[in-house]
Structures are given as C-alpha cells and as structure tokens.
Amino acid sequence: MANLRWYKIEEEIPVGDFIRQVVVAGKKLCLLRTEGKIYLIQNTCPHAGGILSGGWCSSGSIICPIHRYAYNLENGRGAEGQGDYIDVYPLRLEDDGLYAGFHQSLFSRFFRK
Ligand code: FES
C-alpha cells in the first residue's frame, strides 16, 4: 500500500479471541482478534471517549462499553444512526511479527517525525 509506514507491534499476540490496548510507535491503540481475524483500531470511542479495548465484539463490530455504540471492524463505520466512524489500521504479518501501517500524513500528525 502506498504512503504507508509500517511499525512492528512489539507486544505478544495472545492465542484465541482477545481485546487489549497496545502501544504502537507511541500511540495507544486497540488490538483484538475475533472470529479468527486480528484488527487494529483506535482505542478512544468517537462518541464520548470510551475506551474501546474495554469493550467487546459482536457480529464483526466492536462495542463501546460506555453507551454500546457499535463500529464495524472492517471499515470503521458506526452502526446505522450513529453517523460516526473509527480508524481501522492495516496489518501485515511478516516472519518476525505483526506490523501496523500508518499513512504518512497520519504518522506525521501523531508522531511528529
Ligand atoms: S463513549 Fe462510546 S458509545 Fe458513548
């Protein structure tokens, strides 16, 4: 993918389903596995700041623990009527581990290279 900068996720990836906060390149994000697939998403709910890594998954969505808004894990879209979305970051599995891709502009904003 063009204009992506890849960062290794240093934390150990648990076996089976999980949801946890991870730090990638200094940014707190939410890493999870559900239905056999791993996703990396923003960790702060866009509704009112709930911590998504404290939530749970249902039918391909992450559910925020505060007001139970749902966000699709493939495209980040909020459920019908919410009108909001979350960032979903691309992942790449290499021989030495899992890498997260950030758009260069996003990288610059978050990490001030
Ligand atoms: S803070 Fe997440 S649904 Fe309200």
Backbone and ligand atoms as CSV (ligand in chain L), in Angstrom:
chain,resi,resn,atom,element,x,y,z
A,1,MET,N,N,0.847,-1.195,0.000
A,1,MET,CA,C,0.000,0.000,0.000
A,1,MET,C,C,0.881,1.242,0.000
A,2,ALA,N,N,0.529,2.177,-0.822
A,2,ALA,CA,C,1.340,3.379,-0.977
A,2,ALA,C,C,1.213,4.281,0.241
A,3,ASN,N,N,2.282,5.007,0.493
A,3,ASN,CA,C,2.296,6.020,1.540
A,3,ASN,C,C,2.034,5.492,2.943
A,4,LEU,N,N,2.281,4.205,3.133
A,4,LEU,CA,C,2.140,3.670,4.486
A,4,LEU,C,C,3.516,3.471,5.091
A,5,ARG,N,N,3.611,3.759,6.352
A,5,ARG,CA,C,4.827,3.474,7.096
A,5,ARG,C,C,4.480,2.353,8.077
A,6,TRP,N,N,5.290,1.295,8.098
A,6,TRP,CA,C,4.941,0.099,8.864
A,6,TRP,C,C,5.722,0.047,10.172
A,7,TYR,N,N,5.017,-0.255,11.244
A,7,TYR,CA,C,5.618,-0.352,12.575
A,7,TYR,C,C,5.296,-1.701,13.194
A,8,LYS,N,N,6.316,-2.339,13.740
A,8,LYS,CA,C,6.110,-3.638,14.361
A,8,LYS,C,C,5.338,-3.491,15.672
A,9,ILE,N,N,4.387,-4.385,15.871
A,9,ILE,CA,C,3.673,-4.453,17.146
A,9,ILE,C,C,4.506,-5.350,18.058
A,10,GLU,N,N,5.117,-4.738,19.062
A,10,GLU,CA,C,6.102,-5.453,19.866
A,10,GLU,C,C,5.464,-6.386,20.887
A,11,GLU,N,N,4.220,-6.088,21.271
A,11,GLU,CA,C,3.602,-6.911,22.307
A,11,GLU,C,C,3.255,-8.309,21.807
A,12,GLU,N,N,3.261,-9.256,22.717
A,12,GLU,CA,C,2.926,-10.632,22.360
A,12,GLU,C,C,1.455,-10.720,21.959
A,13,ILE,N,N,1.186,-11.500,20.918
A,13,ILE,CA,C,-0.192,-11.655,20.449
A,13,ILE,C,C,-0.774,-12.918,21.094
A,14,PRO,N,N,-1.814,-12.761,21.907
A,14,PRO,CA,C,-2.377,-13.937,22.578
A,14,PRO,C,C,-3.021,-14.899,21.577
A,15,VAL,N,N,-3.163,-16.146,22.018
A,15,VAL,CA,C,-3.883,-17.135,21.218
A,15,VAL,C,C,-5.380,-16.943,21.462
A,16,GLY,N,N,-6.175,-17.157,20.449
A,16,GLY,CA,C,-7.630,-17.071,20.611
A,16,GLY,C,C,-8.131,-15.637,20.608
A,17,ASP,N,N,-9.404,-15.474,20.905
A,17,ASP,CA,C,-10.009,-14.142,20.901
A,17,ASP,C,C,-9.464,-13.301,22.060
A,18,PHE,N,N,-9.224,-12.034,21.795
A,18,PHE,CA,C,-8.761,-11.120,22.844
A,18,PHE,C,C,-9.058,-9.694,22.407
A,19,ILE,N,N,-9.054,-8.791,23.371
A,19,ILE,CA,C,-9.101,-7.341,23.107
A,19,ILE,C,C,-8.153,-6.708,24.098
A,20,ARG,N,N,-7.208,-5.914,23.615
A,20,ARG,CA,C,-6.287,-5.271,24.551
A,20,ARG,C,C,-5.753,-3.957,23.975
A,21,GLN,N,N,-5.351,-3.108,24.870
A,21,GLN,CA,C,-4.675,-1.883,24.446
A,21,GLN,C,C,-3.227,-2.215,24.133
A,22,VAL,N,N,-2.720,-1.674,23.051
A,22,VAL,CA,C,-1.311,-1.813,22.718
A,22,VAL,C,C,-0.760,-0.426,22.413
A,23,VAL,N,N,0.542,-0.321,22.476
A,23,VAL,CA,C,1.194,0.933,22.100
A,23,VAL,C,C,2.047,0.648,20.874
A,24,VAL,N,N,1.742,1.354,19.798
A,24,VAL,CA,C,2.491,1.195,18.552
A,24,VAL,C,C,3.045,2.560,18.184
A,25,ALA,N,N,4.361,2.639,18.090
A,25,ALA,CA,C,5.040,3.898,17.775
A,25,ALA,C,C,4.572,5.024,18.690
A,26,GLY,N,N,4.343,4.700,19.955
A,26,GLY,CA,C,3.984,5.704,20.949
A,26,GLY,C,C,2.514,6.038,21.016
A,27,LYS,N,N,1.684,5.380,20.207
A,27,LYS,CA,C,0.251,5.691,20.170
A,27,LYS,C,C,-0.550,4.540,20.773
A,28,LYS,N,N,-1.465,4.876,21.703
A,28,LYS,CA,C,-2.322,3.850,22.295
A,28,LYS,C,C,-3.429,3.482,21.322
A,29,LEU,N,N,-3.479,2.176,21.001
A,29,LEU,CA,C,-4.475,1.670,20.062
A,29,LEU,C,C,-5.110,0.423,20.661
A,30,CYS,N,N,-6.097,-0.099,19.978
A,30,CYS,CA,C,-6.800,-1.294,20.434
A,30,CYS,C,C,-6.544,-2.428,19.439
A,31,LEU,N,N,-5.942,-3.503,19.939
A,31,LEU,CA,C,-5.670,-4.682,19.110
A,31,LEU,C,C,-6.598,-5.797,19.574
A,32,LEU,N,N,-7.189,-6.495,18.628
A,32,LEU,CA,C,-8.116,-7.564,19.012
A,32,LEU,C,C,-8.143,-8.656,17.961
A,33,ARG,N,N,-8.571,-9.824,18.412
A,33,ARG,CA,C,-8.869,-10.906,17.477
A,33,ARG,C,C,-10.286,-11.364,17.755
A,34,THR,N,N,-11.060,-11.476,16.688
A,34,THR,CA,C,-12.405,-12.024,16.798
A,34,THR,C,C,-12.688,-12.826,15.538
A,35,GLU,N,N,-13.351,-13.927,15.692
A,35,GLU,CA,C,-13.683,-14.808,14.574
A,35,GLU,C,C,-12.456,-15.111,13.714
A,36,GLY,N,N,-11.313,-15.284,14.387
A,36,GLY,CA,C,-10.101,-15.710,13.708
A,36,GLY,C,C,-9.325,-14.619,12.997
A,37,LYS,N,N,-9.747,-13.377,13.114
A,37,LYS,CA,C,-9.055,-12.301,12.414
A,37,LYS,C,C,-8.604,-11.227,13.403
A,38,ILE,N,N,-7.413,-10.686,13.151
A,38,ILE,CA,C,-6.860,-9.648,14.015
A,38,ILE,C,C,-7.144,-8.274,13.406
A,39,TYR,N,N,-7.503,-7.323,14.273
A,39,TYR,CA,C,-7.774,-5.951,13.857
A,39,TYR,C,C,-7.020,-4.989,14.775
A,40,LEU,N,N,-6.647,-3.866,14.200
A,40,LEU,CA,C,-6.059,-2.768,14.978
A,40,LEU,C,C,-6.899,-1.526,14.719
A,41,ILE,N,N,-7.443,-0.967,15.784
A,41,ILE,CA,C,-8.344,0.185,15.656
A,41,ILE,C,C,-7.940,1.256,16.665
A,42,GLN,N,N,-8.520,2.430,16.510
A,42,GLN,CA,C,-8.274,3.453,17.523
A,42,GLN,C,C,-8.845,2.967,18.853
A,43,ASN,N,N,-8.293,3.490,19.942
A,43,ASN,CA,C,-8.720,2.981,21.248
A,43,ASN,C,C,-9.731,3.887,21.921
A,44,THR,N,N,-9.946,5.063,21.383
A,44,THR,CA,C,-10.871,6.007,22.013
A,44,THR,C,C,-12.148,6.099,21.190
A,45,CYS,N,N,-13.258,5.906,21.825
A,45,CYS,CA,C,-14.545,5.962,21.129
A,45,CYS,C,C,-14.843,7.394,20.679
A,46,PRO,N,N,-15.251,7.571,19.425
A,46,PRO,CA,C,-15.528,8.924,18.937
A,46,PRO,C,C,-16.785,9.542,19.534
A,47,HIS,N,N,-17.617,8.738,20.173
A,47,HIS,CA,C,-18.854,9.284,20.742
A,47,HIS,C,C,-18.566,10.170,21.952
A,48,ALA,N,N,-17.948,9.588,22.964
A,48,ALA,CA,C,-17.677,10.377,24.170
A,48,ALA,C,C,-16.434,9.888,24.907
A,49,GLY,N,N,-15.517,9.291,24.162
A,49,GLY,CA,C,-14.213,8.989,24.739
A,49,GLY,C,C,-14.094,7.684,25.492
A,50,GLY,N,N,-15.059,6.793,25.357
A,50,GLY,CA,C,-14.930,5.469,25.984
A,50,GLY,C,C,-13.700,4.741,25.465
A,51,ILE,N,N,-13.216,3.806,26.244
A,51,ILE,CA,C,-12.027,3.046,25.854
A,51,ILE,C,C,-12.484,1.752,25.187
A,52,LEU,N,N,-12.229,1.669,23.893
A,52,LEU,CA,C,-12.766,0.541,23.132
A,52,LEU,C,C,-12.130,-0.785,23.527
A,53,SER,N,N,-10.880,-0.756,24.021
A,53,SER,CA,C,-10.258,-2.018,24.437
A,53,SER,C,C,-10.926,-2.580,25.694
A,54,GLY,N,N,-11.803,-1.814,26.317
A,54,GLY,CA,C,-12.604,-2.313,27.430
A,54,GLY,C,C,-13.959,-2.829,26.986
A,55,GLY,N,N,-14.183,-2.821,25.676
A,55,GLY,CA,C,-15.471,-3.264,25.147
A,55,GLY,C,C,-15.449,-4.719,24.724
A,56,TRP,N,N,-16.322,-5.076,23.808
A,56,TRP,CA,C,-16.401,-6.458,23.342
A,56,TRP,C,C,-16.824,-6.462,21.873
A,57,CYS,N,N,-16.697,-7.639,21.270
A,57,CYS,CA,C,-17.030,-7.779,19.847
A,57,CYS,C,C,-18.355,-8.508,19.683
A,58,SER,N,N,-19.072,-8.108,18.636
A,58,SER,CA,C,-20.325,-8.769,18.314
A,58,SER,C,C,-20.574,-8.627,16.824
A,59,SER,N,N,-20.735,-9.739,16.141
A,59,SER,CA,C,-21.089,-9.752,14.714
A,59,SER,C,C,-20.199,-8.840,13.874
A,60,GLY,N,N,-18.896,-8.929,14.077
A,60,GLY,CA,C,-17.961,-8.164,13.264
A,60,GLY,C,C,-17.813,-6.711,13.658
A,61,SER,N,N,-18.324,-6.345,14.817
A,61,SER,CA,C,-18.203,-4.962,15.296
A,61,SER,C,C,-17.580,-4.948,16.683
A,62,ILE,N,N,-16.945,-3.804,17.014
A,62,ILE,CA,C,-16.513,-3.559,18.385
A,62,ILE,C,C,-17.632,-2.760,19.056
A,63,ILE,N,N,-17.937,-3.131,20.285
A,63,ILE,CA,C,-18.994,-2.449,21.031
A,63,ILE,C,C,-18.338,-1.649,22.146
A,64,CYS,N,N,-18.604,-0.347,22.166
A,64,CYS,CA,C,-18.044,0.501,23.224
A,64,CYS,C,C,-18.736,0.186,24.551
A,65,PRO,N,N,-17.948,0.077,25.631
A,65,PRO,CA,C,-18.554,-0.297,26.917
A,65,PRO,C,C,-19.366,0.817,27.572
A,66,ILE,N,N,-19.244,2.048,27.084
A,66,ILE,CA,C,-19.921,3.152,27.783
A,66,ILE,C,C,-21.399,3.263,27.374
A,67,HIS,N,N,-21.662,3.503,26.106
A,67,HIS,CA,C,-23.058,3.625,25.652
A,67,HIS,C,C,-23.411,2.593,24.592
A,68,ARG,N,N,-22.518,1.632,24.393
A,68,ARG,CA,C,-22.753,0.499,23.497
A,68,ARG,C,C,-22.933,0.876,22.032
A,69,TYR,N,N,-22.291,1.941,21.611
A,69,TYR,CA,C,-22.230,2.201,20.182
A,69,TYR,C,C,-21.404,1.089,19.542
A,70,ALA,N,N,-21.743,0.765,18.275
A,70,ALA,CA,C,-21.068,-0.324,17.559
A,70,ALA,C,C,-20.326,0.231,16.348
A,71,TYR,N,N,-19.130,-0.305,16.091
A,71,TYR,CA,C,-18.313,0.124,14.952
A,71,TYR,C,C,-17.831,-1.099,14.192
A,72,ASN,N,N,-18.056,-1.089,12.887
A,72,ASN,CA,C,-17.658,-2.203,12.030
A,72,ASN,C,C,-16.138,-2.325,11.997
A,73,LEU,N,N,-15.635,-3.535,12.215
A,73,LEU,CA,C,-14.194,-3.723,12.289
A,73,LEU,C,C,-13.516,-3.720,10.927
A,74,GLU,N,N,-14.248,-3.910,9.863
A,74,GLU,CA,C,-13.641,-3.902,8.529
A,74,GLU,C,C,-13.477,-2.478,7.993
A,75,ASN,N,N,-14.501,-1.661,8.172
A,75,ASN,CA,C,-14.456,-0.325,7.559
A,75,ASN,C,C,-14.578,0.811,8.577
A,76,GLY,N,N,-14.757,0.503,9.836
A,76,GLY,CA,C,-14.804,1.516,10.883
A,76,GLY,C,C,-16.135,2.236,11.029
A,77,ARG,N,N,-17.081,1.943,10.162
A,77,ARG,CA,C,-18.344,2.695,10.211
A,77,ARG,C,C,-19.152,2.409,11.474
A,78,GLY,N,N,-19.713,3.479,12.026
A,78,GLY,CA,C,-20.637,3.326,13.138
A,78,GLY,C,C,-21.928,2.688,12.644
A,79,ALA,N,N,-22.641,2.066,13.554
A,79,ALA,CA,C,-23.910,1.427,13.207
A,79,ALA,C,C,-24.896,2.482,12.710
A,80,GLU,N,N,-25.923,2.012,12.040
A,80,GLU,CA,C,-26.927,2.906,11.453
A,80,GLU,C,C,-27.451,3.889,12.499
A,81,GLY,N,N,-27.486,5.144,12.123
A,81,GLY,CA,C,-27.992,6.166,13.022
A,81,GLY,C,C,-26.918,6.853,13.846
A,82,GLN,N,N,-25.744,6.257,13.944
A,82,GLN,CA,C,-24.683,6.885,14.738
A,82,GLN,C,C,-24.014,8.018,13.959
A,83,GLY,N,N,-23.741,7.788,12.685
A,83,GLY,CA,C,-23.140,8.838,11.861
A,83,GLY,C,C,-21.680,9.111,12.184
A,84,ASP,N,N,-20.997,8.146,12.763
A,84,ASP,CA,C,-19.586,8.370,13.068
A,84,ASP,C,C,-18.780,7.141,12.658
A,85,TYR,N,N,-17.491,7.176,12.894
A,85,TYR,CA,C,-16.642,6.061,12.494
A,85,TYR,C,C,-15.377,6.041,13.351
A,86,ILE,N,N,-14.685,4.910,13.278
A,86,ILE,CA,C,-13.378,4.799,13.924
A,86,ILE,C,C,-12.323,4.495,12.864
A,87,ASP,N,N,-11.070,4.746,13.208
A,87,ASP,CA,C,-9.964,4.391,12.323
A,87,ASP,C,C,-9.644,2.910,12.488
A,88,VAL,N,N,-9.497,2.238,11.352
A,88,VAL,CA,C,-9.064,0.833,11.325
A,88,VAL,C,C,-7.742,0.810,10.564
A,89,TYR,N,N,-6.698,0.300,11.192
A,89,TYR,CA,C,-5.357,0.366,10.605
A,89,TYR,C,C,-5.005,-0.952,9.922
A,90,PRO,N,N,-4.348,-0.885,8.765
A,90,PRO,CA,C,-3.946,-2.113,8.077
A,90,PRO,C,C,-2.865,-2.852,8.849
A,91,LEU,N,N,-2.929,-4.175,8.769
A,91,LEU,CA,C,-1.947,-5.035,9.429
A,91,LEU,C,C,-1.268,-5.909,8.388
A,92,ARG,N,N,-0.023,-6.262,8.669
A,92,ARG,CA,C,0.741,-7.119,7.756
A,92,ARG,C,C,1.561,-8.092,8.600
A,93,LEU,N,N,1.401,-9.373,8.298
A,93,LEU,CA,C,2.139,-10.392,9.040
A,93,LEU,C,C,3.433,-10.709,8.316
A,94,GLU,N,N,4.550,-10.518,9.013
A,94,GLU,CA,C,5.870,-10.844,8.453
A,94,GLU,C,C,6.462,-11.995,9.267
A,95,ASP,N,N,7.585,-12.519,8.806
A,95,ASP,CA,C,8.230,-13.635,9.505
A,95,ASP,C,C,8.559,-13.283,10.957
A,96,ASP,N,N,8.886,-12.037,11.203
A,96,ASP,CA,C,9.295,-11.645,12.556
A,96,ASP,C,C,8.171,-10.998,13.358
A,97,GLY,N,N,6.958,-11.005,12.854
A,97,GLY,CA,C,5.867,-10.474,13.663
A,97,GLY,C,C,4.842,-9.692,12.859
A,98,LEU,N,N,3.972,-9.017,13.611
A,98,LEU,CA,C,2.848,-8.289,13.033
A,98,LEU,C,C,3.201,-6.801,12.923
A,99,TYR,N,N,2.875,-6.205,11.790
A,99,TYR,CA,C,3.174,-4.796,11.558
A,99,TYR,C,C,1.891,-4.021,11.290
A,100,ALA,N,N,1.866,-2.789,11.778
A,100,ALA,CA,C,0.735,-1.888,11.558
A,100,ALA,C,C,1.162,-0.789,10.591
A,101,GLY,N,N,0.279,-0.460,9.659
A,101,GLY,CA,C,0.580,0.574,8.673
A,101,GLY,C,C,-0.134,1.875,8.991
A,102,PHE,N,N,0.608,2.960,8.924
A,102,PHE,CA,C,0.032,4.289,9.136
A,102,PHE,C,C,0.297,5.148,7.916
A,103,HIS,N,N,-0.705,5.867,7.475
A,103,HIS,CA,C,-0.484,6.805,6.384
A,103,HIS,C,C,0.528,7.843,6.839
A,104,GLN,N,N,1.356,8.253,5.919
A,104,GLN,CA,C,2.427,9.190,6.274
A,104,GLN,C,C,1.893,10.459,6.911
A,105,SER,N,N,0.788,10.978,6.398
A,105,SER,CA,C,0.270,12.221,6.960
A,105,SER,C,C,-0.222,11.990,8.385
A,106,LEU,N,N,-0.857,10.812,8.594
A,106,LEU,CA,C,-1.341,10.471,9.917
A,106,LEU,C,C,-0.163,10.288,10.859
A,107,PHE,N,N,0.852,9.595,10.343
A,107,PHE,CA,C,2.055,9.379,11.130
A,107,PHE,C,C,2.637,10.711,11.590
A,108,SER,N,N,2.731,11.647,10.667
A,108,SER,CA,C,3.322,12.938,10.993
A,108,SER,C,C,2.517,13.641,12.086
A,109,ARG,N,N,1.178,13.525,11.987
A,109,ARG,CA,C,0.322,14.217,12.947
A,109,ARG,C,C,0.476,13.603,14.331
A,110,PHE,N,N,0.503,12.282,14.389
A,110,PHE,CA,C,0.565,11.630,15.688
A,110,PHE,C,C,1.960,11.621,16.274
A,111,PHE,N,N,2.921,11.355,15.415
A,111,PHE,CA,C,4.231,11.004,15.958
A,111,PHE,C,C,5.315,12.052,15.690
A,112,ARG,N,N,4.939,13.093,14.931
A,112,ARG,CA,C,5.848,14.221,14.730
A,112,ARG,C,C,7.260,13.792,14.354
A,113,LYS,N,N,7.363,13.163,13.214
A,113,LYS,CA,C,8.689,12.748,12.776
A,113,LYS,C,C,9.512,13.981,12.370
L,1,FES,S1,S,-18.450,6.790,24.695
L,1,FES,FE1,FE,-18.502,5.096,23.361
L,1,FES,S2,S,-20.602,4.866,22.939
L,1,FES,FE2,FE,-20.541,6.635,24.148
